[in-house]
Amino acid sequence: MHHGKEFRNRVFSLSPLFSYLPEGDRYLFAPEKPKYRFNVIGSGLNGMEHIRVTQMEGRATIHGVFDTSARSVAAAQAAARQFAADATLVAYDSLEAACNDPAVDGLIICTPNYTHIDIVRVAVRSGKHILLEKPMATTIADAYEIARLAASYPAVFQIGLQYRYKPIYVEAIHAALERKAIGEIKTITIMEHRFPFLDKVGQWNKFSKYSGGTLVEKCCHYFDLMNLFAGARPVSVFATGSQAVNFLDFEYAGEKSDILDNAFVIVTYANGVRANFNLCMFSPMFYEELVLCGDEGRLKAFENDDYLPASRPSTHLEILCGDHRPSVISQPCYPQFIQQSGHYGATYYEQVEFINRIEGKPARAASALEGFWSVHWLTGLQEMWHLRQGRRILLAGFVYAVMEGVLISTASLVLAGRLGADGVRAAFGVGVGTVAGLVLAVRWTSDILFGPAIGALADRLGHVRVAVALATVMLGGVVGVTQLAGAWLVLCLMLVFVSSAGLTVTLAAIASGVALAAGHPHHVVGAYTTAGDAGSALGPTLAYSAAALIGIAGLYVAAALALLAATLWLAADRRQMAPDG
C-alpha cells in the first residue's frame, strides 16, 4: 500500500491495543517492513537501548545478540519482545559467529570500553556496517588503530556520539552553525551535573583502566560537541579534577575505585576559540548546559531532570541577539515516546542516521575520525599523567633502593661505631656481627612476616598514602639510630628495616598500577626493576664515599629525607590529577 505524508506513529503500529486490526486495514498503523538485520554485541543498558530504538525506527530489526553474561542475553530477549511478543533473538556462543553470520547486515557494538579494540579487530573482518558505541577506545594507540581501520573500511563505520541528536543540541547546531544566529563563535561553555556512575556488570566503569577514566567514558560526548562548535582542533588543554565524594570506599574484586567525580577542563583551539567544561557527578539531578558566545549574540540551552514535583520545562533554548536579529526562546523536544526511548531521543535519531548512511543518504553522524578527536586529547592528558607518574615512581624506587643499600652495607659499621664492640657484647652478650646479622634478618623476614599485612593495609588506605607514612617512619627511625644508644638504637634500626620491607611491597604495587594503566606494563615494570637495581648498586658506594664527607649519621638522615621527598612528590602528583585525569 502506498503511503502519503500523513503522520504515522510507529509505537501505535507496534502496540498490542491495535493487534485486532487485520493487515489489510492497517494504514496509519502499518509497520514498515524491515530491510536490514543487525546483531548487538554487548547487551547491557546501552545494548538494550539500541534494541529498543532499532525496533521502533522500523527500517531494521535486531537479529541476534552476543554477550558473555546469560542475564544480559535474557534481558535483551525481553527487550526485543516489547515490540513483538513472539520475537526471539539468536543468542550466539562466540563473537566470531555473531560478526560473521551471513543473515546479518550490521553490527552494533556496546561492550565495555576497554574491549572495543579487540571487538573491532574481529568485527572489521566481516565487512558489515558497524556502529561502535562511545568512547571508541581508552588509549591513543587503540583509538588511532580504530580510526585507521575505519578510514579504509568498505562499509559504514559510525561512532556512537549520540548527544549530537539531543533536541537542545540539534537546535543549537542549526542556530549557531547553519543560521549563524550569534555570528562567529568565540567561547564555549558546557556543564554537566549529575548522579554518580550507574552500576554495570563487573563494575568496570568504576576503574580508569577499564573505562578510560571519567573524562573519556562520560565526557567524550561534550568534547565532541566542543570540537563541532569550535570548528577546529584543540592546541592546548588544561584539566584538573579529583575523587571527592563518589566511591571512595568502593572495592570490587579486591581493587579500589579510582575515577574522578569532578573536573574542570579548559581548551584553546587553533582558530582562537576558547572552551571550558565543568563536571560534577555528585549532584541530585541530571543537568547539562551549553552556552555559546558569539560576536553577534549568545546562545544558552539546558536539559534538566531533577525528579521534583514542581512543573517546569525539562529543556530550554534561548538565543539573545540584541538588535542584530530577532531573539528566540524555545523548548526543543521530540515526541514523548521517542524521548522516553533513551537519552532524550538521541539514540533513536542516531539509529536513523546509521540507516541513512547505509542507504547512502546525507547524515551528520560522527565518523571514526571525529570519534578519535573526541578522546584524543583526553587520553593524551591521561597518558601524559601516566608518563609523569611513571617517572615519579621510578625516582621513588631508585631513591628507596639507594637508601636500603646504604642501610644494609653500613649496619655493622653503625652498631660498632655507635656502641663499640665491648658495648655490644655487654648489652647483648654477643658480638657486633651477630647483632648485625639479627638486625638484617629482621629486614628479610619482614617481607614474609609483615609484607602481606602492610600490602593489605595499603590496598585499603591507598598505596601512596601508606608509602608516605612508611617513609616518614623510616625518617623517624633513622633519627633514633643517630641519636639513641644501646637497645633503643637497635630497636630503631629494626623499625627502619621493617618499614623498608613495607615500602618494597607498597612501591611495587604503585609501579604495577601505573604499568597496567599506561597500557605497556612490561616497559614500566622493566624500567622500575632497572631503577631499583641501579639504586641498590649505588647505595653501598655512596655509603662509603659520602660518609667520609658528612658522616654516617648525616648520610642516613639525608637519604631518609630524600626518600620522604620522593614519596611526597609522588603523592602530590596523585592529588593533582587522579589516574583517569
C-alpha positions as CSV (number, residue, x, y, z in Angstrom):
1,M,0.0,0.0,0.0
2,H,1.3,3.4,-1.0
3,H,1.6,5.9,1.9
4,G,1.2,9.6,1.7
5,K,2.6,12.2,4.1
6,E,0.2,11.6,7.0
7,F,1.8,11.5,10.4
8,R,2.1,7.9,11.5
9,N,3.1,6.7,14.9
10,R,5.5,3.7,15.0
11,V,4.6,3.0,18.6
12,F,0.9,2.6,17.8
13,S,1.7,0.2,15.0
14,L,3.5,-2.0,17.4
15,S,1.0,-1.6,20.3
16,P,-1.0,-4.7,21.3
17,L,-4.0,-2.4,21.7
18,F,-4.3,-2.5,17.9
19,S,-3.5,-6.1,17.3
20,Y,-7.1,-6.8,16.4
21,L,-6.7,-4.9,13.1
22,P,-6.2,-7.1,10.1
23,E,-3.2,-6.5,7.9
24,G,-5.3,-5.1,5.1
25,D,-6.9,-2.5,7.4
26,R,-3.7,-1.0,8.6
27,Y,-2.8,2.3,7.0
28,L,-1.7,4.8,9.7
29,F,-0.6,1.9,11.8
30,A,1.0,-0.2,9.1
31,P,4.5,-1.2,10.2
32,E,7.4,-0.7,7.8
33,K,8.9,-4.0,6.7
34,P,12.5,-4.2,8.0
35,K,15.1,-4.1,5.3
36,Y,18.2,-4.8,7.4
37,R,19.2,-7.1,10.2
38,F,21.6,-6.1,13.0
39,N,23.4,-8.0,15.7
40,V,24.0,-6.4,19.0
41,I,27.4,-7.2,20.6
42,G,27.1,-6.5,24.3
43,S,23.5,-6.3,25.7
44,G,23.8,-4.2,28.8
45,L,21.9,-1.0,29.4
46,N,23.2,0.6,26.1
47,G,22.7,-2.6,24.2
48,M,19.1,-2.8,25.2
49,E,18.5,0.8,24.3
50,H,19.8,0.1,20.8
51,I,17.5,-2.9,20.6
52,R,14.5,-0.7,21.5
53,V,15.3,2.1,19.1
54,T,16.1,-0.2,16.2
55,Q,12.7,-1.9,16.6
56,M,11.0,1.5,17.0
57,E,12.7,3.0,13.9
58,G,11.4,0.2,11.7
59,R,13.8,0.0,8.8
60,A,15.9,-2.6,10.6
61,T,15.3,-5.4,13.1
62,I,17.6,-7.0,15.7
63,H,18.5,-10.5,14.5
64,G,20.7,-11.7,17.4
65,V,22.9,-10.9,20.4
66,F,26.2,-11.8,21.8
67,D,27.1,-11.3,25.4
68,T,29.2,-13.3,27.9
69,S,26.5,-12.7,30.6
70,A,23.5,-15.0,30.5
71,R,21.5,-12.5,32.4
72,S,22.3,-9.8,29.8
73,V,21.2,-12.1,27.0
74,A,17.9,-12.8,28.8
75,A,17.4,-9.0,29.3
76,A,18.0,-8.5,25.5
77,Q,15.4,-11.1,24.7
78,A,12.9,-9.4,26.9
79,A,13.7,-6.0,25.3
80,A,13.0,-7.5,21.9
81,R,9.7,-8.9,23.0
82,Q,8.4,-5.4,24.0
83,F,7.7,-4.8,20.3
84,A,6.9,-8.3,19.1
85,A,5.6,-10.8,21.6
86,D,6.9,-13.8,19.7
87,A,10.4,-12.3,19.0
88,T,13.3,-14.5,19.7
89,L,16.9,-13.2,19.2
90,V,19.6,-15.6,18.0
91,A,22.0,-16.0,21.0
92,Y,25.5,-16.6,19.7
93,D,28.1,-18.5,21.6
94,S,31.1,-16.6,20.2
95,L,32.0,-13.2,18.9
96,E,33.1,-14.6,15.6
97,A,29.8,-16.3,15.0
98,A,27.9,-13.1,15.8
99,C,30.1,-11.0,13.5
100,N,30.1,-13.3,10.5
101,D,26.5,-14.5,10.3
102,P,25.6,-14.1,6.6
103,A,22.0,-13.3,7.6
104,V,23.1,-10.0,9.2
105,D,23.8,-6.6,7.6
106,G,25.2,-4.6,10.5
107,L,26.8,-4.8,14.0
108,I,26.1,-2.6,17.0
109,I,29.0,-2.8,19.5
110,C,28.0,-1.9,23.0
111,T,30.7,-3.7,25.1
112,P,32.8,-2.2,27.9
113,N,35.2,0.5,26.7
114,Y,38.4,-1.4,27.2
115,T,37.1,-4.3,25.0
116,H,36.4,-2.1,21.9
117,I,39.8,-2.6,20.2
118,D,39.6,-6.4,20.4
119,I,36.0,-6.5,19.3
120,V,36.6,-4.1,16.4
121,R,39.6,-6.2,15.1
122,V,37.2,-9.1,14.8
123,A,34.2,-7.1,13.5
124,V,36.0,-5.4,10.6
125,R,36.9,-8.8,9.1
126,S,33.1,-9.2,8.5
127,G,32.8,-6.3,6.1
128,K,29.4,-5.4,7.7
129,H,28.2,-2.0,8.7
130,I,29.4,-1.1,12.2
131,L,28.0,1.3,14.9
132,L,30.6,1.4,17.7
133,E,29.4,2.9,21.0
134,K,31.4,5.7,22.5
135,P,34.2,6.1,23.6
136,M,35.8,4.5,20.6
137,A,38.8,3.5,22.8
138,T,40.6,4.1,26.1
139,T,44.1,4.9,24.8
140,I,45.5,7.0,22.0
141,A,47.1,3.9,20.4
142,D,43.8,2.0,20.3
143,A,41.8,5.0,19.1
144,Y,44.4,5.6,16.3
145,E,44.2,1.9,15.2
146,I,40.4,2.0,15.1
147,A,40.5,5.3,13.1
148,R,43.0,3.8,10.7
149,L,40.8,0.6,10.2
150,A,37.7,2.8,9.6
151,A,39.4,5.0,7.1
152,S,39.7,2.2,4.5
153,Y,36.6,0.3,5.7
154,P,34.3,-0.6,2.8
155,A,31.1,-0.3,4.8
156,V,29.6,2.3,7.2
157,F,31.7,2.8,10.4
158,Q,29.9,5.1,12.8
159,I,30.8,6.2,16.3
160,G,28.0,6.4,18.9
161,L,28.3,10.0,19.9
162,Q,24.6,10.4,20.0
163,Y,24.4,13.6,22.1
164,R,24.6,15.4,18.7
165,Y,21.0,14.3,18.3
166,K,19.6,15.5,21.6
167,P,16.9,18.2,20.9
168,I,18.8,21.0,22.6
169,Y,22.0,20.3,20.6
170,V,20.2,19.7,17.3
171,E,18.7,23.2,17.6
172,A,21.9,24.7,18.9
173,I,23.9,23.3,15.9
174,H,21.2,24.6,13.5
175,A,21.1,28.0,15.0
176,A,24.8,28.6,15.7
177,L,26.5,26.7,12.8
178,E,23.9,26.8,10.0
179,R,22.0,30.0,10.6
180,K,25.0,31.8,12.2
181,A,22.4,33.3,14.6
182,I,25.1,34.5,17.1
183,G,27.8,35.3,14.5
184,E,31.2,33.8,14.9
185,I,31.5,31.6,18.0
186,K,34.2,32.9,20.3
187,T,33.7,30.9,23.6
188,I,32.0,27.6,24.5
189,T,30.9,26.6,28.0
190,I,29.5,23.1,28.8
191,M,28.4,21.9,32.2
192,E,27.2,18.6,33.4
193,H,26.0,18.0,36.9
194,R,24.5,14.5,37.6
195,F,24.3,11.4,39.7
196,P,27.3,9.1,40.1
197,F,28.1,6.4,37.5
198,L,25.4,3.7,37.4
199,D,26.1,0.0,38.2
200,K,27.4,-2.2,35.4
201,V,28.1,-5.9,35.0
202,G,31.6,-6.3,36.5
203,Q,31.5,-2.6,37.7
204,W,34.1,-1.8,35.0
205,N,33.0,1.9,34.9
206,K,34.4,2.4,38.4
207,F,38.0,1.8,37.3
208,S,40.1,4.0,35.0
209,K,42.0,1.2,33.4
210,Y,38.7,-0.3,32.1
211,S,36.7,2.8,31.3
212,G,39.4,5.1,30.1
213,G,38.6,7.5,33.0
214,T,35.6,9.7,33.7
215,L,36.6,12.4,31.1
216,V,36.9,9.7,28.4
217,E,34.0,7.4,29.4
218,K,31.4,10.0,30.2
219,C,32.5,13.3,28.8
220,C,33.7,12.4,25.2
221,H,30.1,13.5,24.2
222,Y,30.7,17.0,25.4
223,F,34.2,17.2,23.8
224,D,32.7,16.0,20.5
225,L,30.2,18.9,20.8
226,M,33.0,21.4,21.7
227,N,35.0,20.3,18.6
228,L,31.9,20.6,16.5
229,F,31.1,24.1,17.6
230,A,34.7,25.3,17.6
231,G,35.3,24.0,14.1
232,A,39.0,23.5,14.7
233,R,41.4,21.2,16.5
234,P,42.5,21.8,20.1
235,V,46.0,23.1,20.6
236,S,46.2,23.4,24.4
237,V,44.3,21.7,27.2
238,F,44.4,22.2,31.0
239,A,42.4,19.8,33.2
240,T,42.1,19.3,36.9
241,G,39.9,17.0,38.9
242,S,39.6,14.7,41.9
243,Q,37.7,11.9,43.5
244,A,36.0,13.9,46.2
245,V,32.8,12.0,47.1
246,N,31.9,9.0,45.0
247,F,33.2,5.5,45.5
248,L,35.9,6.5,48.0
249,D,35.4,3.2,49.9
250,F,34.2,1.2,46.9
251,E,36.1,-2.0,46.2
252,Y,35.4,-4.7,43.6
253,A,37.4,-7.9,43.2
254,G,40.0,-6.5,45.6
255,E,40.5,-3.3,43.7
256,K,39.7,0.3,44.9
257,S,37.8,2.6,42.6
258,D,39.9,5.4,41.2
259,I,37.6,7.5,39.0
260,L,37.2,11.3,39.1
261,D,33.8,12.6,40.2
262,N,34.5,16.3,39.4
263,A,36.7,18.1,36.9
264,F,37.3,21.4,35.2
265,V,38.8,21.5,31.7
266,I,39.9,24.5,29.6
267,V,40.6,24.1,25.9
268,T,42.1,26.5,23.4
269,Y,41.5,25.8,19.7
270,A,43.7,26.6,16.7
271,N,41.3,29.3,15.5
272,G,41.3,31.1,18.8
273,V,38.0,29.7,20.1
274,R,38.2,29.0,23.9
275,A,36.1,26.4,25.7
276,N,35.6,25.2,29.2
277,F,33.9,22.2,30.8
278,N,32.5,21.8,34.3
279,L,31.7,18.3,35.7
280,C,30.2,17.3,39.0
281,M,29.0,13.7,39.4
282,F,27.6,14.0,43.0
283,S,24.5,16.1,42.2
284,P,20.9,15.1,42.9
285,M,19.8,15.6,39.3
286,F,20.8,15.1,35.6
287,Y,21.5,18.6,34.3
288,E,23.6,19.7,31.3
289,E,24.0,23.2,29.9
290,L,25.6,24.7,26.8
291,V,26.5,28.4,26.5
292,L,27.9,29.8,23.2
293,C,29.0,33.4,23.0
294,G,29.5,34.8,19.5
295,D,30.3,38.3,18.2
296,E,26.6,38.9,17.5
297,G,24.8,37.1,20.3
298,R,24.6,34.5,23.0
299,L,23.0,31.0,22.9
300,K,22.1,29.1,26.1
301,A,20.5,25.7,26.2
302,F,19.9,23.3,29.0
303,E,18.3,19.9,29.8
304,N,17.2,19.1,33.3
305,D,15.8,16.1,35.2
306,D,15.6,16.9,38.9
307,Y,12.8,14.5,39.9
308,L,10.9,17.2,41.7
309,P,7.1,17.7,41.6
310,A,7.4,21.3,40.5
311,S,6.2,21.8,37.0
312,R,8.8,23.3,34.7
313,P,10.3,22.6,31.3
314,S,12.9,19.9,31.1
315,T,14.6,21.6,28.1
316,H,15.2,25.2,27.2
317,L,17.0,27.1,24.5
318,E,17.4,30.9,24.2
319,I,19.2,32.9,21.6
320,L,19.7,36.6,22.5
321,C,20.9,38.7,19.6
322,G,20.4,42.3,20.8
323,D,19.5,44.5,17.8
324,H,21.2,42.2,15.2
325,R,18.1,40.0,14.6
326,P,15.1,38.5,16.4
327,S,15.9,36.7,19.7
328,V,14.4,33.3,20.3
329,I,13.2,31.4,23.4
330,S,12.1,27.9,22.9
331,Q,11.7,24.4,24.4
332,P,13.2,21.9,22.0
333,C,11.7,18.4,22.2
334,Y,10.8,15.2,20.3
335,P,7.6,13.3,20.6
336,Q,7.3,11.8,24.0
337,F,7.6,8.2,23.0
338,I,10.9,8.9,21.2
339,Q,12.4,10.9,24.1
340,Q,11.5,8.1,26.5
341,S,13.4,5.6,24.4
342,G,16.6,6.9,26.0
343,H,18.9,10.0,26.1
344,Y,16.1,12.3,25.2
345,G,15.6,10.5,21.9
346,A,19.3,10.9,20.8
347,T,19.9,7.2,20.4
348,Y,16.8,6.9,18.3
349,Y,18.0,9.6,15.8
350,E,21.5,8.2,15.9
351,Q,19.9,4.9,14.6
352,V,18.1,6.9,12.0
353,E,21.4,8.4,10.8
354,F,23.1,5.0,10.9
355,I,20.5,3.5,8.5
356,N,20.5,6.7,6.4
357,R,24.2,6.2,5.9
358,I,23.7,2.6,5.0
359,E,21.2,3.8,2.3
360,G,23.6,6.4,1.0
361,K,21.5,9.4,2.3
362,P,23.0,12.5,3.8
363,A,23.8,12.2,7.5
364,R,25.5,14.1,10.3
365,A,26.7,11.0,12.2
366,A,30.0,11.0,14.0
367,S,32.8,9.5,11.9
368,A,35.7,7.5,13.3
369,L,37.9,10.5,12.8
370,E,35.6,12.6,14.9
371,G,35.4,9.9,17.4
372,F,39.2,9.9,17.6
373,W,39.3,13.6,18.3
374,S,36.6,13.3,20.9
375,V,39.0,11.2,23.0
376,H,42.5,12.0,21.5
377,W,43.5,14.9,23.8
378,L,41.7,13.3,26.8
379,T,43.6,10.1,26.5
380,G,46.7,12.3,25.8
381,L,46.2,14.0,29.1
382,Q,45.8,10.6,30.8
383,E,48.9,9.2,29.1
384,M,50.9,12.3,29.9
385,W,49.8,11.8,33.5
386,H,50.9,8.1,33.4
387,L,54.2,9.2,31.9
388,R,54.7,11.7,34.7
389,Q,53.6,9.2,37.3
390,G,55.9,6.6,35.7
391,R,58.9,9.0,36.1
392,R,58.0,9.7,39.7
393,I,57.6,6.1,40.7
394,L,60.9,5.3,39.0
395,L,62.6,8.0,41.1
396,A,60.9,6.8,44.3
397,G,62.0,3.2,43.6
398,F,65.6,4.4,42.8
399,V,65.9,6.5,46.0
400,Y,64.4,3.7,48.1
401,A,66.9,1.2,46.7
402,V,69.8,3.6,47.4
403,M,68.5,4.1,50.9
404,E,68.3,0.4,51.5
405,G,71.7,-0.2,50.0
406,V,73.2,2.4,52.4
407,L,71.5,0.8,55.4
408,I,72.4,-2.8,54.6
409,S,76.0,-2.1,53.8
410,T,76.6,0.0,56.9
411,A,74.5,-1.7,59.6
412,S,77.5,-3.4,61.2
413,L,79.6,-0.2,61.0
414,V,76.9,1.8,62.7
415,L,76.5,-0.7,65.5
416,A,80.2,-0.9,66.1
417,G,80.7,2.9,65.8
418,R,77.8,3.9,68.0
419,L,78.0,1.1,70.6
420,G,81.5,-0.2,70.3
421,A,82.4,-3.9,70.2
422,D,82.6,-4.1,74.0
423,G,79.3,-2.1,74.4
424,V,77.5,-4.5,72.1
425,R,78.8,-7.6,73.9
426,A,78.0,-6.0,77.3
427,A,74.5,-5.1,76.2
428,F,73.5,-8.2,74.3
429,G,76.0,-10.9,75.3
430,V,77.1,-11.4,71.7
431,G,79.4,-9.8,69.2
432,V,78.7,-7.0,66.7
433,G,78.5,-9.4,63.8
434,T,75.8,-11.5,65.5
435,V,73.7,-8.4,66.4
436,A,74.1,-7.0,62.9
437,G,73.1,-10.4,61.4
438,L,70.0,-10.5,63.6
439,V,69.1,-6.9,62.5
440,L,69.5,-7.8,58.8
441,A,67.5,-11.0,59.4
442,V,64.6,-8.8,60.6
443,R,64.8,-7.0,57.3
444,W,64.5,-10.1,55.1
445,T,62.0,-12.0,57.3
446,S,59.8,-8.8,57.4
447,D,59.0,-9.4,53.8
448,I,57.2,-12.6,54.9
449,L,56.0,-11.6,58.4
450,F,54.8,-8.0,57.7
451,G,54.7,-7.7,53.9
452,P,51.2,-9.2,53.3
453,A,49.7,-7.2,56.2
454,I,51.3,-3.9,55.1
455,G,50.1,-4.7,51.5
456,A,46.6,-5.3,52.7
457,L,46.7,-2.0,54.7
458,A,47.9,-0.2,51.6
459,D,45.1,-1.7,49.5
460,R,42.6,-0.3,51.9
461,L,44.1,3.1,52.8
462,G,45.8,3.8,49.5
463,H,49.3,2.8,48.3
464,V,50.7,6.3,48.0
465,R,49.4,7.3,51.4
466,V,51.0,4.3,53.1
467,A,54.2,4.8,51.2
468,V,54.5,8.4,52.6
469,A,53.7,7.1,56.1
470,L,56.4,4.4,55.8
471,A,58.9,6.9,54.5
472,T,58.1,9.1,57.5
473,V,58.5,6.2,59.9
474,M,61.9,5.4,58.3
475,L,63.0,9.0,58.8
476,G,61.9,8.9,62.5
477,G,63.8,5.6,62.9
478,V,66.9,6.9,61.3
479,V,66.9,9.9,63.6
480,G,66.6,7.5,66.5
481,V,69.6,5.5,65.2
482,T,71.7,8.6,65.1
483,Q,70.6,9.9,68.5
484,L,70.0,6.9,70.8
485,A,72.2,4.2,72.2
486,G,72.0,0.7,73.5
487,A,68.9,-1.4,72.9
488,W,66.9,1.7,71.7
489,L,69.4,2.1,68.8
490,V,68.9,-1.5,67.8
491,L,65.1,-1.3,68.0
492,C,65.1,1.9,65.9
493,L,67.3,0.1,63.3
494,M,64.9,-2.8,63.3
495,L,62.0,-0.4,62.8
496,V,63.7,1.1,59.8
497,F,64.1,-2.3,58.3
498,V,60.5,-3.3,58.9
499,S,59.4,-0.1,57.3
500,S,61.8,-0.7,54.4
501,A,60.1,-4.1,53.8
502,G,56.7,-2.4,53.7
503,L,58.0,0.1,51.2
504,T,59.2,-2.7,49.0
505,V,55.6,-4.1,48.8
506,T,53.9,-0.7,48.5
507,L,56.1,0.9,45.9
508,A,56.0,-2.3,43.8
509,A,52.2,-2.1,43.9
510,I,52.2,1.5,42.8
511,A,54.5,0.7,39.9
512,S,52.3,-2.2,38.9
513,G,49.2,0.0,38.9
514,V,50.9,2.7,36.8
515,A,52.2,0.0,34.4
516,L,48.8,-1.6,33.9
517,A,47.1,1.8,33.4
518,A,49.7,3.0,31.0
519,G,48.9,0.3,28.5
520,H,52.5,-1.1,28.2
521,P,53.2,-2.8,31.6
522,H,56.4,-4.6,30.5
523,H,58.1,-1.3,29.8
524,V,57.2,0.3,33.1
525,V,57.9,-2.8,35.2
526,G,61.2,-3.3,33.4
527,A,62.2,0.3,34.0
528,Y,61.2,0.1,37.7
529,T,63.2,-3.0,38.2
530,T,66.3,-1.5,36.5
531,A,66.0,1.7,38.6
532,G,65.9,-0.4,41.7
533,D,68.9,-2.4,40.7
534,A,70.8,0.8,39.9
535,G,69.9,2.2,43.3
536,S,71.0,-1.0,45.1
537,A,74.3,-0.9,43.3
538,L,74.8,2.8,44.1
539,G,73.9,2.6,47.8
540,P,77.0,0.9,49.1
541,T,79.3,3.0,47.0
542,L,77.5,6.2,48.2
543,A,77.6,4.9,51.8
544,Y,81.4,4.8,52.0
545,S,82.2,7.8,49.8
546,A,79.6,10.2,51.1
547,A,80.1,9.1,54.7
548,A,83.7,10.3,54.6
549,L,82.3,13.8,53.9
550,I,79.2,14.1,56.1
551,G,79.4,11.1,58.4
552,I,77.2,8.1,58.6
553,A,74.6,9.9,60.7
554,G,74.4,12.8,58.2
555,L,74.2,10.3,55.3
556,Y,71.3,8.3,57.0
557,V,69.3,11.5,57.6
558,A,70.0,12.8,54.1
559,A,68.9,9.5,52.4
560,A,65.8,9.3,54.6
561,L,64.8,12.9,53.7
562,A,65.4,12.2,50.0
563,L,63.1,9.1,50.2
564,L,60.4,11.1,52.0
565,A,60.6,13.9,49.4
566,A,60.3,11.3,46.6
567,T,57.2,9.7,48.1
568,L,55.7,13.2,48.8
569,W,56.3,14.2,45.2
570,L,54.6,11.0,44.1
571,A,51.6,11.8,46.3
572,A,51.4,15.4,45.1
573,D,51.0,14.2,41.5
574,R,48.3,11.8,42.6
575,R,46.4,14.6,44.4
576,Q,46.7,17.0,41.4
577,M,45.2,14.5,39.0
578,A,43.7,11.1,39.7
579,P,44.6,8.3,37.3
580,D,41.7,8.9,35.0
581,G,42.5,12.6,34.6
